[in-house]
Amino acid sequence: MIKKQHLTIITVTIVIIAIIVAGFQFGLFNFGAEKEEKETMQPTTAPFLWRIEGETPSYLYGSIHVATEEIVTLPNVVMAALTRSDALYTEIKLDFDTQYDAALFSAFNTDKLEDILPDELAKDLDSYLKTKETSLEQLNSFKPWFIAIYLIQLEYPQYFSESEYPGGLDQYIWDLAVSMGKETYGLETPYEQLGVFDDLNESEEIQLLSDSLDDVVANSTYGDPFIGLIDAYLESDLETYLELEYQDYEESDPLYAKLMTRLLTVRNIKMAERISENITKNSDKRFFFTIGSAHFHGEDNIITLLEEKGYTVTPVEFDKCSTCGCNEGELKINDRCYYPYSPP
């Protein structure tokens, strides 16, 4: 069986992906890889969109932290909610300065990577990196956990360095909000998110890197693991999406139990609290909160935590449009209206 828990842990947190992508954009590193073919898919038939009820309602939108043309072809119900909102919150701010500062903070190590890693791992890593037109020597100043995440992007550049939206759906929504003149904020600081990985001890970082290297090598043989995740997201099947995310997750492994608690449970509590604070302090404002879909599933998901605080959270319906026309600028796809993807 192909192990995917390390890959999917990476995909849970948008800032980590955005930071590494920032490296490509800012020229911190520039290593190529071949582009792979992608399957043809259709835009979602029912987006993960909920309304936080109230005199001035706000919205929760479940995102996926990669972007294909189908993902960023948005249903009109999502665009309408964003258009009606006064302010956008993503997990962290996705502006240039934030990503650049976070990339520098997270990446660099005072010790050389080759001096930290066991000899066999260093040899295997260097061999893999050379197949991607780089080497361990070129990455010697980066932290092990950073390289663990970077390997995913080297193996699947079509979703990152070669994507028109390497920051994923979240970045696309952020850019739309900016173009509309919306206020834009982050629910967390990048340092809070980065601390999930940056607080690991050296042996834990090395384990994460070793496991991630095993994963990319295995997945390069057996196929693209992102395809199933993207398909489940577009099919609006959150249960399957999460099953694919955690199908090989081993709770008995102390490192991954620790990471998952920090990535989901702890952050869900923090984000739900900050959502509540924003709504309470700004009762006349309508907010649009874009957060990874994994945070809306499980025992301590954000919706449940908000309901425990007394909020009513309602799924927003996306009705068929077989008897009506679409608004100006929208596309009709399978009797539903969508806002077309616009390249940057």
N, C-alpha and C positions, 0 to 999 in steps of 0.2 A: 504493500500500500504506500502511496506517495504521502509523505508528511507535509502538511500545509499549515500547521499551527503557527509557525514562525512567520511565514508569508502573511497570513491573515491578521496576525497581531499588528504587523506593520500597517496594513490597510485600514485599521480602525481609526487611526489618528491623523487628521489632515495636516497638522502643522509639520509633522515629521516629513511627509512627502513633499510638502511645499518648500520646506527648507532645502532639501536636497536638490529639488528642481531649481531653486534659486541659484544654486551653484552653477548649473548649466547656463542660466540666464546672465549671471554676473561674470562668467568666465573664470570661476574659481577652479573648475576642472572641465575638460573638454575631450571626452573619450567617446568614440563612435561604436555603433553596433548595427547589424542589419535589421531592416524593417520586416515585420512578419505580416502575413495576410490575416485579416480579421473576418469573422463571420458577419453576414448581413442580418441585422436585427431591426425590430420596429420600436418606435418610441413607446413609452409606458402607457398602459391602458388605465391605470389608477395610481396616481402619485401618492407617496407617503406624506400627506398633508393633513394637519389637524388644526382646528381653531380653538384657542383658549377663550372661552366665552366670557362676556362682560359687556358693560356699557360701551367700551371701546375694545373690541376683540383684537387679539393678536394671533399669530400663526406659528406653528412648528412645522418645519420641512425636513424630512429625512433624506440625506444626500448619500452619494457614493463618492469615494475620494479618488476616482479616476473620471475621465470624460471622453466619451466617443460622440460622434455626431448625433446618434440616437438618444443618448443621455441628455445632451444639452438642447435637443429639440423639445421645448417645454410645453406641457398642456396649458391651455388658456386659463384654467382655474389657478395654476401656480402663478402665472404672470399677473392675473387679476389681483391675487392676494399681495404679491410683491408691490404692484403699482399702487394699491390702496394704503400700503404701510408707510409710516413716517421714517422708520429706521430699520436697518439690517444688523443683526448680530450673527457672525459666524463663530466657530469655536475659538479662533484667535483672529486678530486683525490680519488681513491678507494684502496689506499695502507693501510697497517696495522696501521701505525703511525697516519695517518690522521683520520681514523675511531675511533681509540682508544681515541685520544685527544678530538674529537668532542663528543663522547659518554659521557666522563666525564664532558665536558663543559655543555652539554644540559640536563643531567639527574638530577643532584643533586640540592636540594633546602635547604635553611637554616631553613625553617619552616617545621614542620611535616605535612605530607599530611592530616592526620586525624584532625589536628587543623584548617586546611584551609577549608575543605569541609563541606557543610551543613550536619547535622546529618543523614537525610534520605538517601542522596546520599552516604555517607560513609558506611552506613549499607548495602545498595544495592550493592555497589562495593565490599565490603568484602564478601558478600554472593556469588557473581559471582566468585570472585577470588578463593574462597575455592573449587568451582567445578573444578578449574584448578590446584589444589594442591598447592596453594599459599594463601596469605592473605594480607590484607591492612597493617598489622603490618610489613610484610617483605618488603613492597614497600614504607614505610613511608618517605623515604628520597628523593623520586623522585618528579619531578614537575608534576602538573596536566596534562599539554599538552603531556608530555612524556608518562604518563599512558594511555591517550586517544589513542595514537598510539600503545602502547604495547598491549592493549586489542585486536586489530585486529590480532596481531601475536599469541596471546594466543588462539584465536578462530580458526585460520587457520594455524596451525603449519606446515602443509604440504608445504606451500609456503615460510616458513621462517626458523624456528629452525630445522625442519626436512628435509628441502630441501638440496640437494647436492650443490646448488648455492643460498644460502639465500640472497645474494646481488642482485639477479635477473640477467636478460640478460646483463645489464651494467657491472656487475662484471665479467661475463663470457667473454665478449669482452675484458675487461681490462686485464684479465689473459692471454687471447690469445695473445694480443699485447705484454705483458711482455715476454711471451715465444718466441715470434718472434724477440725480441730485439728492439722493437719500443720505441720511446720516448713517455712518458705518462704524461698527464697534466689534470688539471681541469679548466673548464670555470669559475667556481665560487669557492669561499672559502666555507668551511662547515659553517662558522659563518654567512656568508651572507644568506645561505639557512635556517639555524636554526633560524635566526632572524625573519623569517616569523611567527614562533610560539613563540619564546622566548620573543618577544616584546609585546605579548598579555598581557593585564592587568589581574588581578586575577579573576575578574568576567567572562571575556571571556574564560580564561582557564577552569574554572569550567563548563561553558556552553559546551565547546568542550568535556570535559570528560563525562558530563552527557549525551550528545547526542550520543557519541560513545558507551557508555554502553547500551543505548537503542537500538542502531543499532546491536551490536553483539548479544544481547539477541533475537531480532526479527529475524535476519538472521540465528541464530542457529536453529530456528524453521522452517523457510521457505526454507533453502537451501544455498548452497555456491554461493555467488555473484561473485566470481572470475571466475567461469566457463564461464559465458557469455562474460566477458571481454577478457579472453584468446581466446575463440573461435572467437570473432570478430577480434582480432589481427591476429590470424593465417589465417583467411579468408581474410585478407588484406582489411577489411571494416572499414576504419577510422571513417566514419560517424556514424555507429552503435556503434563503440567503444566509441566515445564521447557521444552519446546519453545515453549509459549505465552509463558512468561516471557521467553525470550530470542530469539524468532523474528526480531526486527529488530536484535538486538544487534550492533554493529559493533566488532569488536576493534581495528580500525585507528584508531578515534577515541580519542585519548590520554586524554581525560577519563573515558570510560566503561570503558576498559580498567583505568584506575587505580581507579575506584570498585568494579568487580566484584572485582578482586584484594583490595581492602580489605574489601568486604562479605562475601565468601565465603572465599577461600583463607586469608587471614590470620586471620580470626575462627574458621574451622574448626579450625585448628591450636591456637589459644588455648583454645577450648571443649573440645576433646578432651583437652588437657593438664589442664584443671581438673576435668573429669569423672573422669579417671584419679586425680588427687590426692585427690578426695573419696572415691572408692571405696577407695583404698589406706589412707587415714587413718581411715576409718570402716567397717571391714570387717564390722561387725555391723549396719550400717544398710542399708535398702533405699531407693534413690533413684528418683524419677520425673523424668526430664529432658524437658521440653517445649521443642522447638526447631523453628524454621521448616523445612518439608519440603525446601526447596532445599539445606539443609546436609547432606542425606543422599544427595546425587546428585553425580556428577562424580568426577574423578580424586582429588582431595584431600578427599573427603567424610568426615564424622565417623566413620562406621562403619569405613571403611578405615583411618583414622588410629588408631582404637582397636584394630583387629585387628593393626596393625603393632606395637602396644605389648604384644601377647600376649593380648588379650581375645578370647573367643568371643562373637559377637553373632548372635542367632538371631531370625528373624521369628516373631512370635506369631500363631498361627492363630486365625481367627475362624470356628468351625464353624457349620454350619446347625443349626437347632434344631427341625426339623419333627416330631420324635418326642418332644420334651421340653417341659415347661412353663417359662415364664420365672419368675425370682425375683420376690418381692413388690416392687412398685414399678416393675417393668420393663414395657416395651411389646413386643409381638410384631409385627414389621413384616417382611413377606416371609420368614417362617419363621426370623427371627433376633431376638435379644433386644436391646433398647436401653434405656438410661436416659433417660427423657423430659426434654426441655428444660424448665427451670423459670425463668420470667422473674425478674429481680432485684427 
